[in-house]
Amino acid sequence: MSIAPLEALPLETLRRRSSTKWRTFPDDVLPLFVAETDFALAEPIRAALAEAVEIGDTGYTPQDPGLREAYAGFARRRFGWELDPTRVSWTGDVMMGVVELLRVTVAPGDRVVVTPPVYPPFFFCIEEAGGIAEEVPLLTSGDGWLLDLAGIESALVGGARAMLLCNPHNPTGTAHSKESLAALAEIAARHGAVVISDEIHAPLARPSTGFTPFLTASAMAAEVGYAVTSASKAFNLAGLKCALILTGGDATTAVVRSLPREVEWRTGLFGAIAAVAAFDEASDAWLDALLARLDENRILLAELLTEHLPKARFQVPDAGFLAWLDLSAYGWGADPARTVLTGARVALHHGPEFGSGGAGYARLNFGCSPDVLREAFARMGALTHA
């Protein structure tokens, strides 16, 4: 039976929001830059938060807010992963978790491998933890984007001590294969390095593509790896501050348990309440409807590119609601998002901020209504005739 796609809220409702997406630009701009989506909350989340507000449940996050069992159940249903709930910890957000893990796994001045084009805060968080980012760009092929395993090994041979992995990858939407993740784990083990995997987009993997959590790729991956994830991207909960730190081996679990108590205390109570509701089976139907909407939007996006920006290059992402657009053929400079904002009043994310290979690119958020996408591409297409 086909699943009815989730419908976005109307623009007049969305413009009442006070989040970054809706307060950065004036109302004549279509905001398709930051990774927020345009849908109403899943009903179980809305109900849980409404009850908390009604009874004034606004205190400190308890020692056991129910996240272990909730996420283990979600991982079992969605990924076929039998995750030990005792290996689940939590903190305020994914990048906070990444920083704290880097602080205890690398020394100040150590190099950490990143694979650009990649989520810009990776660079900032490595610096915050005292490390130095070493870029090993993704490889491109006719079928998508791939980890440069030889390049990563070369960096580790040269002294890099960790890799910050993005899986699924932001901005390309690549869900790395089990084979490549297992090979990465072997490389890390050979050189005494760790892999920290940002898996925040995992719930948004296309059912036809699937998703392999890094810690499940092999026995070695469970030994050398850490994963950090959250309900915030799939369920649009970034403002509520809750992320999970996952491990698969005894040694890595001990490292996480040695983190300062404050790391866990930074979790927001509303974030924990919302995440438990998001990971509950009651929210699965909403997530399935969201995935159906995103699949339709991916198809529409490809059609709109052909119609309005035929010189652009784009590879359909395996996961998420972000499109990595090569707009270099239009002569809009290294940062085409600036030209698009000024000339078309559409806000995209700036490609050069994603590191090597970002020049000429822009990232577009298609977690919105089809009508918003149509209007955005009509505006951008008009730029090519100006």
N, C-alpha and C positions, 0 to 999 in steps of 0.2 A: 504494500500500500504506500502510495506517495505521501510525502510529508508536506503540509502547507507551509510555505516560507513565512518567516516572521516579518511583520510589517513595521517599518520605522514610524516613529512619532512625527507629526506634522511640524514643519519649520517654525510655525508660530509658537508651538509648545517648546521646542528645543531652544529657541532664543530666550526663553525664561530661565534656562539653566545658568548657573554662575561658575561653571568649570572653565578650564583653560580654553577648550575648544570654542566656547561661545562668548568669551570675554576678551580674547586677544585682538580681534578685528571688528570693524564696524559691520552693521547688518547687511551692507551691500556685498560683502565678501562671503563666498561659500567656503567654509572651513573644512578642508580635507587633509589636514596636516598631522596633528597630534593623534595618537592612537586611542581615541574615545569613540564609542559607537552611539548610534542614534535610536536605540530601542528602549522600550520600557523595561524595567527590571522584571526578572522572572518572578512569578507570583509568590513562590515560597520565600524568596529573599525579601520581597516587599513586605510580606506578612510578618516575617521574623523581625525586621527592623521596626515596623510599625508597632508591634507589641512591645519591643524594648523601649521605644519612645513613650508609649502610653503608660508604662509602669515606672518610668524614670530609671531604666537599667543602663546607666551611663557612668558606671564606676570603672574600677580597674579590671583588667583581663585576668581571669582565674588561672591557676596553674594548669588546669586541664579543661580547656574550652570545648573539647570534643573534636578537635581537628584531626587527631591521629586516625580515629576510626572512620571519620567522614571521608578523608582523602584516600585511605586504603580501600574503602568500598568503591570510590570513584575510579581509582586506578584499576581495580579488578574489572569493573563493568566496561570501562572505556578503552583500556589498553591491554586487558588480559594479564595484568601484572599483579602477582601475589606479593605485595609490599608488606613487610613486617611493620605494623603500626608503631612499634617501639623505636623505629628508625626515622620517625617523623618529628621534626622540631619546627619552630616558627619564629618569625620576626616581623618587622614593620613592612618591608617591601623587598622585592627581589634584589635590587641593587644594594640595599643595606646588607642583605645576606651575603652577596658576592664580596663586598668589601670586608666583612668580618671573616669570611673564609680565607680570603687572600692574606689577611693580616696574620693568620696562624699557619699558613702553608708556604709563604714565600718571605724572604728577608728583604729589608729596605734596599732598593737598587736592583733587585732581581727583575729579569725580563719576563713578561707574560705574553703569550702568543694570542693574538686576535686575528680574525679572518674577515677583513673588509671586502666589500662594503658591509658595515655592521653598525648596530644600534649605537649612536654617539655616546651615551653615558658609559659604555664600556671603557672608553679612554679616560674619562674623568674618575671613574671608580678605581681603576688600576692606580692612577696617580694618588688618589686619596689613601689607598692602602700602602703607599710607598714604593710601588712597583713601576716599571717602565714598559709601556706597550710595544710589542714587536709585531709588525704587520706581516701576515702571510696571506695574501689575497685569495679569495675563492677562485677556482678555475671555472671557466664556462665551457659548455658543450651544447650541442644541438638539443639535448634533452633537459638542460637546466644547469644548475650550479653545483659544484663539487668541492669538497675539502681537498686542499693540496697536501696530501699526506707526506709526500717527499719533502716539500717545503717546511712543513711542521717539524718533521724529524730533523731536518737541517738546523732549524732554530733551536731545538732542544739539545742537539749535539753541540751547538755553539754556546750553550749555557742557560738558555731559558728554562725556568723552573716550573712553569704552569701553563695551562691553556684555558682561556675563557671561551667556551663554546656557546654558540647560539643555536638551539635545536628545539623547534623549528627556527630557521634563520630569519632574522629581521635585518634588512628589508626584503630579501628575495622570496621569503615564504618557503624555503627549501626544508623539507623534512629529511634529514640525512638518513641514509640507508643503514640497516643493521650491520652490514658488512663493513662499511666505512667507519662506523662508530667502534666496532670491534677492533679494526685495524688501528684506529687512533689509540685505543686503550693499550694495545700491545706496544705501540711506539712510546707512549708515556711511561709505561712500566720499565721498558728497556733503559730509560734515561732518568729514572727516579723522579718523574714529574707527576703532577696531579692535573686532573681535568675538572673544571667547574662548569657545569652545564646549566645555562639559563633556559628553562623549559616553560616559560610563561605562556607561549602560544600553543602549547600541546593540546589543550582541549579543542582547538580550532582546526585540527588536521582534517582534511577532507576524508570522508569514509572510504573513498575509492583509493586513496593513497596510503592512509594509515600513519601511525607514528610509533617510533621505537624510542622509549626512554633510554637515555645513555646507560643508566645503571643496569639495564636488562640486556644490553648488547652482547655481553659475555661475562664469564666469571671474573676476568681481569678488570673489566669496566667497573664492576661492583667494588673492586678493591682500590682502584686508583681514583674513583670519581665521587663527586658531590653533585647534587642537582638542587636547583632553587626554582620554585614555581609559585603560582598564585592563581586564584580565581579572577583576578582583577581584569585581565584582558578579555577573556571570553564573556564574563558577566558584567563588565563595565563597573568595576568596584575600586578603581585606583585610589580614590579619595579616602577609602576606609582603612587602609594600612594593615594588611595582613599578607604574609608570604610564608611559604613552607621550605624548610631545608631538609633534603632527603639523602639518606645514605644506604649503602648496600653491604658494607663490610664492618667488621668489629673495630678495626683501627680507625676508619673514617668516622664511625659513630662516636668513638671515644673523643676524637678531636672536636666534634660538634658539641658534645656534652661538656667539654672543657671551656667553651666560650663563656664570657662574662654573663652573669644572670641578666644584665640590662639588655642584652641582645633580644632575649625573649620578651622582656617587659615592654619593649617598644611597640609590640603588637597592639593595635587598637581593638577595644572590645567590640565595637560595631563591625570592624573588619572580620573578627573571628566569628561573630554571629552570622554575618552575611556569607562567609566562606563555608561554614558548616551547612547552611541552607543550600548554597550553590552546588556543593559536592554531593548532596543528598539525591537519592534516586528520583525524588519528586520534581527536581529541576531538569531531569534528562530530556523531557519532551520539549521544554523551551530551548535547550541547547541544540537539539535535533532540528528544530524549526529555524534557529539562527544559521546553522550549517547549510540548510536548504536555501535560505536567502543568500548567503555568501556564494554558494555555487551558482545561483542564477545571476548574481552580480558579476561574477568572474566572466561568465559567457557574455553578458551585456558589455562589460568593459572591453573585451576583445573586439566586439562589433563596433563600439563607439570609437575605438582607436582607428580601426580600418576606415570608418566614415569621416572622422574629423582630423585625425593626426596620422595619416597613412605612413609617414616616414619614421614614426616612433617605433622603437623595438621594446618588446615586452614578453616575458615568459610567465605563463600561468602558474601562480604559486601553489604549492602543495598544501599550505596551511595559512590560516590567518585572514586578515582583511586589508592587507597592505600590498600595493602594487609598486614595483620598482621599474620606473619608466626611463628608458634611454631617449632623451629628447635632443641629443646633440646634433641631429641632422637639420634642426630648425635654426641653428645659429643664434641661440638665445644665451650663449655664453656658458661659462663653467657652472653657473648656478641658475638654471632656467626657472627655478621657482620664483626668483625675484621678478623676472620678466612676466611670468604668468600672473603673479599677484598684482603688479602694476597695470598690466594691459588687459587682463581678463577678470580680475577681481575673484580669483580662485586661489586659496592658500594651500600650497603643497609643502612638504618638508624638503629642506635644502640638501641636495645630493652630496655636495662636498663635505658636509658634516659627518658623513658615514665613512670617511677615511679614503684610502687609495681606491681609485676607480670610480669615485663618486662624481667627478666632474662631468657635466652634461646630463646628469640624471636628476630625477626628483622622485620622492615617494608620495604616493597618493593613497588615502584611506577610503576604501569602498564599503565600509561598514555603515551604509546609509541607504536611503530610498533610491530606487531606480530613477525616479524623476530628478533627484539631486544630481545623480551621475550624468544624466542626459543634459541637464542645464550646464554643468561644469564643462563637459566636453564640447558642447556647442560654443561656449565662450572661448575655450582654448583654441578651437578650430578657427574661430573668427580672427584670432591673432595671426594666423598664417596667411590671411588674405589682406591684412592691414597694410 
